[in-house]
Amino acid sequence: MLNKKIEEALNEQINAEFWSTYLYLSMSAWCSATGKPGMAHWYEVQFQEEQDHARIFFNYVVQRGGKVTLKPIAEVPTEWKSELDVFESTLAHEEKVTNLINNLYALSTQENDFATQSMLKWFIDEQVEEEENATNIIDNLKMLNGNGYGLFMIDKDLAARVYTQPAPLAAKG
């Protein structure tokens, strides 16, 4: 059974994950509106992943006998200055999420909640991957230096991203 501190913190994380879904859907819409269908697709996959992250936390709270409390989701940005700006915003957001996950892990350590620590290890590894992906795209965009053909190629590459269900959900069947 979850203690109340952990339950409340996990509910806050569920809300943060759902906010992330809105953010990435907003970024997808912006990319679509600016003629970048590959980037829009990349963000659609990111949107799906964030929904899955919320579901993993949701399922965990239920599995541990806690109560999920869904709260309103705050407004998300809808405009960015450029493709580089949208991906730099992505990296900044992922760094914030990493901090939230790290704080959850620290709380679970403080509360001697070993099961929650175990569950969070998957998210810790996931955040390393999320930050690396955003950083690589940013690095590629910076290399373009205004080259339209290069932007076209990056957009085409990002269109090839394939959604993969996260292991914690795949294991559920």
PAVOTI-192736 format. One line per field, with one value per residue: y, z, x of N, C-alpha, C in turn; residue in one letter. Coordinates in Angstrom, 3 decimals, decimal comma. Each point is the difference from the previous one (the first is absolute). Layout:
REM PAVOTI-192736
n.py Y/...
n.pz Z/...
n.px X/...
ca.py Y/...
ca.pz Z/...
ca.px X/...
c.py Y/...
c.pz Z/...
c.px X/...
type A/...
This chain:
REM PAVOTI-192736
n.py -1,182/0,970/0,664/0,873/0,179/-1,303/-0,336/1,016/-0,382/-1,241/0,461/0,715/-1,124/-0,647/1,030/-0,074/-1,306/0,216/0,876/-0,938/-0,801/0,935/0,118/-1,312/-0,080/0,989/-0,608/-1,124/0,644/0,549/-1,183/-0,515/0,987/-0,374/-1,026/-0,524/-0,774/-0,106/1,272/0,307/-0,909/0,518/1,160/-0,519/-0,537/1,177/0,504/-1,011/0,245/1,296/-0,318/-0,758/1,034/0,804/-0,873/0,005/1,306/0,207/-0,929/0,623/1,194/-0,411/-0,508/1,138/-0,008/0,854/1,281/-0,163/1,180/0,039/0,898/1,240/0,094/0,587/1,219/-0,389/0,233/0,929/0,808/-0,176/0,477/-1,265/-0,799/0,773/1,051/-0,652/-0,384/1,248/0,346/-0,916/0,350/1,272/-0,391/-0,725/1,048/0,733/-0,831/0,027/1,283/-0,013/-0,785/0,779/1,014/-0,652/-0,258/1,259/0,367/-0,853/0,533/1,249/-0,440/-0,464/0,567/-1,216/-0,308/1,174/-0,206/-1,245/0,421/0,897/-1,103/-0,554/0,873/-0,321/-1,264/0,063/0,692/-0,876/-0,943/0,509/0,260/-1,207/-0,497/0,776/-0,333/-1,238/0,162/0,553/-0,915/-0,861/0,553/0,023/-1,202/0,135/0,896/-0,247/-1,159/0,426/-0,421/0,482/1,073/-0,021/-0,251/0,936/0,807/-0,378/0,169/1,122/0,033/-0,538/0,857/-1,096/-0,011/-0,124/-0,937/0,786/-0,511/0,994/0,536/-0,266/0,093/1,002/-0,080
n.pz 0,000/-0,792/0,485/0,765/0,530/-0,118/0,518/0,835/0,223/0,054/0,726/0,635/0,033/0,340/0,787/0,452/0,040/0,519/0,798/0,154/0,146/0,743/0,698/-0,036/0,353/0,857/0,339/0,008/0,613/0,775/0,114/0,179/0,826/0,332/-0,402/1,205/-0,939/-0,307/0,271/-0,682/-0,886/0,060/0,015/-1,025/-0,391/0,168/-0,594/-0,863/-0,059/-0,013/-0,886/-0,607/0,111/-0,342/-0,987/-0,175/0,215/-0,817/-0,843/0,196/-0,021/-1,008/-0,628/0,481/-0,454/-0,825/0,131/-1,262/0,024/-1,016/-0,388/-0,026/-1,307/0,398/-0,434/-1,266/-0,287/-0,922/0,348/-1,045/0,171/0,215/-0,931/-0,014/0,031/-0,864/-0,614/0,066/-0,317/-0,945/-0,289/0,064/-0,707/-0,813/0,049/-0,151/-0,965/-0,464/0,250/-0,595/-0,952/-0,082/0,066/-0,888/-0,682/0,171/-0,303/-1,028/-0,161/0,146/-0,739/-0,391/-1,123/0,222/0,089/0,562/0,771/0,117/0,175/0,807/0,217/-0,439/0,778/0,932/-0,413/0,032/1,104/0,246/-0,461/0,742/0,967/-0,162/-0,182/0,958/0,736/-0,450/0,151/1,179/0,256/-0,528/0,707/0,984/-0,471/-0,113/0,978/0,075/-0,082/-0,953/-0,834/0,840/0,112/-1,316/-0,004/0,914/-0,632/-1,096/0,606/0,517/-1,262/0,048/0,980/0,708/0,300/1,200/0,311/1,078/0,396/0,891/-1,142/-0,775/1,159/-0,035/-1,238
n.px 0,840/-0,406/1,044/-0,608/1,205/0,245/-1,164/0,129/1,231/-0,436/-1,007/0,912/0,712/-1,089/-0,285/1,241/-0,212/-1,205/0,614/0,925/-1,061/-0,575/1,135/0,203/-1,260/0,213/1,121/-0,710/-0,969/0,938/0,580/-1,196/-0,305/1,243/-0,754/0,047/-0,531/1,277/0,224/-1,090/0,400/1,221/-0,644/-0,650/1,134/0,581/-1,069/0,104/1,293/-0,312/-0,936/0,900/0,827/-0,998/-0,253/1,308/0,087/-1,013/0,453/1,158/-0,582/-0,742/1,061/0,479/-1,257/0,589/-0,272/-0,374/0,581/-0,848/0,893/-0,485/0,108/1,117/-0,226/0,171/1,280/-0,195/0,971/0,801/1,231/0,396/0,467/1,068/-0,791/-0,763/1,113/0,453/-1,246/0,097/1,246/-0,359/-1,050/0,739/0,802/-1,103/-0,422/1,234/-0,057/-1,197/0,507/1,077/-0,862/-0,730/1,108/0,384/-1,248/0,002/1,198/-0,392/-1,008/1,189/-0,406/0,439/-1,283/-0,236/1,050/-0,407/-1,254/0,530/0,698/-1,133/-0,639/0,870/-0,003/-1,311/0,197/0,936/-0,814/-0,982/0,853/0,515/-1,226/-0,479/1,037/-0,143/-1,307/0,185/0,916/-0,872/-0,971/0,860/0,272/-1,307/0,058/-1,310/0,594/-0,813/0,945/0,893/-0,778/-0,106/1,293/0,193/-0,855/0,606/1,156/-0,486/-0,412/1,197/-0,145/0,226/-1,275/0,542/-0,869/0,002/1,125/-0,115/-0,404/1,030/0,608/-0,880/0,451
ca.py 1,182/1,256/0,986/1,187/0,879/-0,587/0,043/1,381/0,326/-0,730/0,675/1,209/-0,435/-0,342/1,271/0,522/-0,798/0,413/1,325/-0,271/-0,434/1,206/0,767/-0,607/0,118/1,393/0,108/-0,666/0,915/1,096/-0,518/-0,193/1,319/0,633/-0,808/-1,021/-1,194/-0,980/0,442/-0,175/-1,434/-0,286/0,449/-0,885/-1,173/0,472/0,104/-1,363/-0,462/0,671/-0,620/-1,276/0,257/0,288/-1,268/-0,826/0,525/-0,264/-1,431/-0,289/0,478/-0,932/-1,290/0,102/0,284/1,435/0,627/0,947/1,234/0,795/1,431/0,761/0,160/1,409/0,363/-0,220/0,941/-0,366/0,667/-0,014/0,879/-0,749/-1,434/-0,117/0,424/-1,023/-1,125/0,461/-0,053/-1,421/-0,387/0,638/-0,709/-1,326/0,206/0,226/-1,297/-0,751/0,505/-0,512/-1,435/-0,098/0,368/-1,143/-1,052/0,435/-0,160/-1,432/-0,428/0,562/-0,707/-1,435/-0,639/-0,689/-0,338/1,210/0,203/-0,950/0,452/1,250/-0,222/0,008/1,400/0,642/-0,376/0,610/1,426/0,127/-0,157/1,155/1,152/-0,264/0,166/1,427/0,623/-0,360/0,766/1,391/0,070/-0,065/1,251/1,053/-0,183/0,415/1,386/0,558/-0,816/-0,537/-1,420/-0,722/-0,031/-0,985/-1,339/-0,286/-0,224/-1,330/-0,996/-0,048/-0,646/-1,454/-0,473/-0,999/-0,135/-1,289/-0,018/-0,184/-1,326/-0,209/-0,234/-1,205/-1,154/-0,172/-0,748
ca.pz 0,000/-0,069/1,042/-0,557/-0,656/-1,289/-0,816/-0,458/-0,947/-1,242/-0,649/-0,628/-1,183/-1,020/-0,580/-0,790/-1,228/-0,879/-0,521/-1,061/-1,206/-0,622/-0,550/-1,228/-1,011/-0,429/-0,844/-1,255/-0,740/-0,496/-1,106/-1,137/-0,512/-0,640/-1,147/0,368/0,365/0,675/1,386/0,598/0,303/1,116/1,210/0,234/0,689/1,337/0,661/0,371/1,068/1,251/0,459/0,595/1,281/0,963/0,277/0,847/1,358/0,368/0,319/1,190/1,174/0,198/0,394/1,383/0,896/0,166/-0,709/-1,030/0,017/-1,190/0,215/-1,256/-0,635/-0,301/-1,403/-0,562/-1,078/-1,341/-1,008/0,123/-0,999/-1,068/0,262/1,070/1,239/0,480/0,547/1,233/1,013/0,317/0,885/1,300/0,659/0,413/1,160/1,129/0,342/0,658/1,368/0,709/0,242/1,023/1,288/0,411/0,460/1,294/0,979/0,256/0,805/1,342/0,601/-0,036/-0,898/-0,957/-1,203/-0,826/-0,536/-1,095/-1,132/-0,525/-0,722/-1,444/-0,399/0,032/-1,254/-1,082/-0,074/-0,643/-1,427/-0,463/-0,104/-1,081/-1,281/-0,243/-0,211/-1,341/-0,990/0,130/-0,619/-1,452/-0,455/0,072/-1,103/-1,263/-0,295/-0,989/-1,214/-0,168/-0,372/1,223/0,820/-0,665/0,302/1,413/0,090/-0,595/0,950/1,186/-0,409/0,050/1,389/0,215/1,381/0,636/1,329/1,058/0,629/1,134/-0,482/-0,822/0,914/0,507/-1,013
ca.px -0,840/0,742/-0,268/-0,672/0,975/0,334/-1,221/-0,194/1,070/-0,272/-1,128/0,552/0,737/-1,005/-0,427/1,123/0,097/-1,096/0,364/0,974/-0,725/-0,558/1,110/0,500/-1,047/0,082/1,191/-0,348/-0,872/0,826/0,815/-0,903/-0,384/1,157/0,422/1,008/-0,767/0,843/0,142/-1,328/-0,111/0,900/-0,688/-1,151/0,538/0,352/-1,306/-0,406/0,889/-0,353/-1,242/0,398/0,661/-1,078/-0,678/0,871/-0,157/-1,393/-0,107/0,802/-0,734/-1,110/0,579/0,487/-1,116/-0,199/-1,106/0,401/-0,777/0,308/-0,202/0,032/1,302/0,271/0,168/1,328/0,346/-0,474/0,826/1,451/0,612/0,662/0,154/0,995/-0,650/-0,933/0,767/0,651/-1,061/-0,150/1,098/-0,218/-1,095/0,478/0,870/-0,908/-0,589/1,072/0,058/-1,178/0,215/1,046/-0,606/-0,826/0,909/0,533/-1,070/-0,208/1,142/-0,237/-1,139/0,308/-0,964/0,873/-0,768/-0,073/1,349/0,174/-0,801/0,550/1,256/-0,318/-0,168/1,314/0,655/-0,783/0,320/1,312/-0,270/-0,777/0,894/0,951/-0,697/-0,220/1,312/0,471/-0,761/0,471/1,329/-0,187/-0,609/1,021/0,941/-0,614/0,338/-0,922/-0,080/-1,359/0,052/0,338/-1,211/-0,864/0,522/-0,280/-1,442/-0,243/0,519/-0,859/-1,257/0,186/-0,088/-1,045/-0,456/0,204/-0,610/1,002/0,057/-0,914/-1,364/0,020/0,004/-1,366/-0,772
c.py 1,246/0,860/1,275/0,937/-0,497/0,075/1,402/0,383/-0,714/0,606/1,301/-0,365/-0,405/1,275/0,586/-0,765/0,354/1,404/-0,163/-0,448/1,204/0,836/-0,587/-0,005/1,428/0,218/-0,663/0,908/1,155/-0,458/-0,226/1,338/0,699/-0,862/-1,005/-1,277/-1,070/0,343/-0,148/-1,455/-0,373/0,390/-0,803/-1,267/0,377/0,124/-1,376/-0,523/0,624/-0,515/-1,318/0,192/0,287/-1,287/-0,900/0,464/-0,292/-1,453/-0,344/0,438/-0,961/-1,336/0,003/0,403/1,468/0,492/0,999/1,200/0,848/1,447/0,720/0,152/1,460/0,201/-0,227/1,073/-0,505/0,605/-0,127/0,826/-0,752/-1,483/-0,213/0,362/-1,080/-1,180/0,404/0,032/-1,439/-0,451/0,608/-0,709/-1,368/0,107/0,247/-1,312/-0,881/0,422/-0,503/-1,474/-0,196/0,347/-1,113/-1,119/0,352/-0,156/-1,469/-0,585/0,458/-0,778/-1,522/-0,792/-0,641/-0,370/1,210/0,322/-0,903/0,448/1,231/-0,184/-0,018/1,433/0,746/-0,301/0,649/1,477/0,243/-0,059/1,218/1,220/-0,177/0,217/1,471/0,708/-0,304/0,782/1,464/0,162/-0,020/1,290/1,148/-0,105/0,553/1,408/0,568/-0,801/-0,670/-1,476/-0,855/-0,120/-1,010/-1,424/-0,385/-0,301/-1,387/-1,104/-0,150/-0,646/-1,517/-0,560/-0,920/-0,065/-1,428/0,065/-0,244/-1,373/-0,175/-0,216/-1,270/-1,258/-0,300/-0,748/0,774
c.pz 0,000/1,221/-0,687/-0,717/-1,402/-0,933/-0,566/-1,041/-1,338/-0,745/-0,667/-1,274/-1,118/-0,686/-0,892/-1,316/-0,970/-0,564/-1,145/-1,280/-0,735/-0,647/-1,337/-1,115/-0,545/-0,915/-1,356/-0,863/-0,588/-1,187/-1,245/-0,652/-0,719/-1,108/0,279/0,410/0,709/1,467/0,730/0,389/1,193/1,310/0,284/0,722/1,435/0,863/0,479/1,159/1,342/0,556/0,701/1,351/1,077/0,385/0,897/1,451/0,540/0,451/1,276/1,264/0,322/0,531/1,461/0,980/0,267/-0,789/-0,995/0,067/-1,192/0,243/-1,343/-0,512/-0,387/-1,502/-0,444/-1,047/-1,348/-1,118/0,340/-1,134/-1,207/0,364/1,128/1,340/0,548/0,597/1,233/1,146/0,437/0,971/1,394/0,764/0,493/1,191/1,252/0,459/0,698/1,460/0,823/0,358/1,087/1,378/0,521/0,556/1,378/1,096/0,334/0,817/1,450/0,735/0,047/-0,821/-1,147/-1,283/-0,931/-0,587/-1,208/-1,247/-0,653/-0,773/-1,512/-0,500/0,000/-1,291/-1,197/-0,163/-0,617/-1,515/-0,563/-0,192/-1,144/-1,362/-0,335/-0,299/-1,403/-1,088/0,026/-0,677/-1,523/-0,551/0,024/-1,146/-1,317/-0,420/-1,142/-1,280/-0,088/-0,357/1,230/0,919/-0,575/0,352/1,458/0,177/-0,528/0,953/1,209/-0,310/0,118/1,424/0,169/1,487/0,484/1,398/1,056/0,666/1,184/-0,417/-0,827/0,867/0,543/-0,993/-0,762
c.px 0,885/-0,268/-0,510/0,963/0,329/-1,208/-0,233/1,046/-0,218/-1,184/0,445/0,760/-0,954/-0,474/1,093/0,147/-1,121/0,245/0,996/-0,700/-0,565/1,099/0,446/-1,042/-0,031/1,201/-0,239/-0,866/0,794/0,849/-0,851/-0,325/1,147/0,589/1,094/-0,719/0,828/0,192/-1,331/-0,198/0,870/-0,673/-1,264/0,447/0,376/-1,265/-0,459/0,847/-0,379/-1,327/0,314/0,673/-1,038/-0,720/0,847/-0,120/-1,395/-0,154/0,747/-0,731/-1,149/0,519/0,433/-1,098/-0,238/-1,199/0,571/-0,945/0,429/-0,392/0,005/1,429/0,167/0,194/1,450/0,300/-0,517/0,844/1,478/0,569/0,537/0,014/1,001/-0,635/-0,927/0,766/0,811/-1,014/-0,255/1,080/-0,187/-1,114/0,461/0,946/-0,840/-0,628/1,028/0,107/-1,185/0,164/1,056/-0,546/-0,907/0,869/0,574/-1,050/-0,219/1,146/-0,190/-1,101/0,213/-1,020/0,790/-0,725/-0,089/1,371/0,224/-0,758/0,628/1,297/-0,224/-0,105/1,326/0,754/-0,692/0,364/1,380/-0,187/-0,745/0,901/1,000/-0,653/-0,195/1,318/0,525/-0,732/0,433/1,351/-0,107/-0,602/1,011/1,001/-0,540/0,367/-0,858/-0,153/-1,374/-0,011/0,320/-1,205/-0,993/0,445/-0,245/-1,480/-0,348/0,476/-0,922/-1,347/0,078/-0,104/-1,206/-0,328/0,262/-0,589/1,076/-0,102/-0,959/-1,466/-0,079/-0,070/-1,389/-0,897/-0,974
type M/L/N/K/K/I/E/E/A/L/N/E/Q/I/N/A/E/F/W/S/T/Y/L/Y/L/S/M/S/A/W/C/S/A/T/G/K/P/G/M/A/H/W/Y/E/V/Q/F/Q/E/E/Q/D/H/A/R/I/F/F/N/Y/V/V/Q/R/G/G/K/V/T/L/K/P/I/A/E/V/P/T/E/W/K/S/E/L/D/V/F/E/S/T/L/A/H/E/E/K/V/T/N/L/I/N/N/L/Y/A/L/S/T/Q/E/N/D/F/A/T/Q/S/M/L/K/W/F/I/D/E/Q/V/E/E/E/E/N/A/T/N/I/I/D/N/L/K/M/L/N/G/N/G/Y/G/L/F/M/I/D/K/D/L/A/A/R/V/Y/T/Q/P/A/P/L/A/A/K/G
